[in-house]
Amino acid sequence: MAALTVIGVGSRLRGDDAIGPLLIDALSDQPHSQIELVDAGSDALGIIEYFQGRDHVIVVDACQMGRDAGCIEEIDPTQIDLVLKDDPLSLHGLGLAEAIKMAESLQMLPEDLKIIGIQPESIQFNGSLSVPVQGALKRAVKIVHIELNRVKQLAEA
């Protein structure tokens, strides 16, 4: 099994919401045997199956955080507040917060889970990735490589 699993969540049809799947595409262009790549589409709840049996997981999603477009934040999975209607963290029906809470209640959270949220500018249907989120995509690729190096160092220790 790969040292690190990277899961991209988002709809390719909704502008900046495509950041998760597009990150998976960008990482696929530079194949690495130590990284397992998962395009979860807009089914945030479906990510739970990719937690099982994995120690190091990164989930990348467009998240409404009230920040400037393209801002990247690492979100502590233990601090995610479950919000169903008024102010969801994720942009999907059953979102990332709900999936994390469900995995936690099922005792399926990976030992090392990182949530990378990227603030979208626009999630309009048939929109393209905004300029700020294009920049965030490049930075997110670097974050994954840094994280892979960290995981490899842990394995060697």
N, C-alpha and C positions, 0 to 999 in steps of 0.2 A: 504494500500500500504506500501511496505517496506520503511524503513528510508533511505536506501542507495541502489542504483543500480550500479552494477559492470558489465561492458561490456568488454569482451575479443575479440579482433580482431586478425585474423591471420589464416594462412593455416596450418593445421596439417601435411601437406605433404612436408613442406619446412623448415625442421630443426628448427632454432631458431625463425622463423616466427610463430611457433606454441605457442609462449609464452602466448598470450592472452587466447586462448582456454584452455591451460594447467593450467593457473591460475584459470579459472572457475572450472576446474576439481578438483584442490586442495582445493578450497573453498567449493565445493560440498561435499567433504569428511568430512567437519565440518559444517553441516547445521546450519543456524542461521535464525530465523524468521524475523530479521530486515534487511537482505540482499537479494535483488533480483539479481539473476545471469543470465547473457545473454551471450551465445556463439554466436557471430555474424559471425563466420567463416571469410572468406576473403572479405565479402561484407561490406566494411567500410561505404559506402553510406547508407546501411540499418540501421545503428545505429540511424539515425535521428528519426525513429519512437519510439525509446526507450527514447528519450529526453522528449517527450510530457507528461505533467502532473507529471513530476518528478522534485524534487528540488535539490537533491544531487546525482550526477552521477560521477563515475570514469570510464574512458576508458583506457584500457591497450593494448598496441600494440608494436610490434618490430618497432623501428624507426632508420633510418640512421641519426645519429647525429654527426658522426665523433669522437666518444669517444671510449674508450676501451670496448671490448665485455663484456656484463653483466652490464655495467653502467646504472643506473636508474636515469632518470631526470623527474621532474614534469615540464610539458610544459604549459605555460600560454595560454589558448585557444584564448585570444585576441591578442596574439603576433604571432600566426601561420601565416607564409607567405604561400600564395597559389602558389605552384610551380607545374606545370603540367607535365613537361618532364625532364628537365635536372637533377634536384636534389630533387626528392620527399622525403618528410618526412616519409611517409608510404611506405610499400613495395607492395602495392596493386595497381591495375589499376587506379580506381578512389579512391584516398586514404583518409586518415584521415583528412588531411588539407582541402581537397575539401568538405568533409562531414561537417566539423565544419563551414566553410565559408557559405555553403548552409544553414545550420541550423540557423546561425546568420542572414542571409538575410531574412529568413522566420520567424524570431523572435521566434525560437523554442529552443534556448539554455537554458539549465537548469540554475537556479539561481546560483548554486554551481557546476561547472563542473571542474573536474581535469583530465588532460591527463597525464598518466604515460607512458613514452617512455622508452623502454629497447633496448640498442644497441646490435644488433645481431653479432655473429661471422660468421655464415654461414647460408645461406638460400637455400642451394642446395636441389633439389627434393629428397625425400626419406632419407633425413638426419635426424639425431637425435639431440636432444637439446645438445648444447655444454656445457662443464663444467662451463664456466663463466655464462652462461645464466641459468643453473640449480641453481646456487647460487642466481642469481637475482630473480628467481621464489620464493625461500624461503623468500627473503627480501620483495618481492611484497605482499606476503600473510600477512606479518606483517604490511606493509603499509596500507592495506585494513582494518585490525583490528583497527589500530590507528585511521584511518579516521572514522570508524563506531563509535568509542568512542567519537570522536569530534562531530559528527552529533547528537548523543544521548545527549550530553551535551548542544548543541544548542537548542534542543527540550525541554529540562528541564528548560532552562533559561527563 
